[in-house]
Amino acid sequence: MRTHRTPDEWRSLFDEQQRSGLNKTQFCRQHGITRSAFSNAHHRLFDRNATDVSFVLALPPSLPDTKPANTPRSGLAATNPQLTLSLPGATLSLPVDISPRWLATLLREIAP
C-alpha cells in the first residue's frame, strides 16, 4: 500500500533517521519504507534546487591577487585555494570551486 507523506513528514523522517544511528537501509526496513522512496523524497526536497539549499560560497579571508590590475581574474585557480574538511581520523582538501551538489552528496554519505 502506498503512503503519501507531506514534505514535513519526510523532513521529520530524515531527522529521525539521522538521530537513530541506523543507516538509511536499516531505518527504511524498520519503518516499512522502500529505500528508493526514501531517496527519491530526499532528492525532491533537497537536491532539486541547489539554490534553495543553504550553501554559501566560502572563500579564504584574503587571497593574494597575482594577476595584473587590468586583467580580470578568471576564478581562483592562480592561487589554488582549498576547502579543508577535518573529520575524525581524516582531513580532506578540495578545490573551492567544487560542485556544491557533489559536496552535499559526499557529506550525506559520510554523515554518521
Secondary structure, 3 states (H helix, E strand, C coil): CCCCCCHHHHHHHHHHHHHHCCCHHHHHHHHCCCHHHHHHHHHHHHHCCHHHCCCCCCCCCCCCCCCCCCCCCCCCCCCCCEEEEEECCEEEEEECCCCHHHHHHHHHHHCC
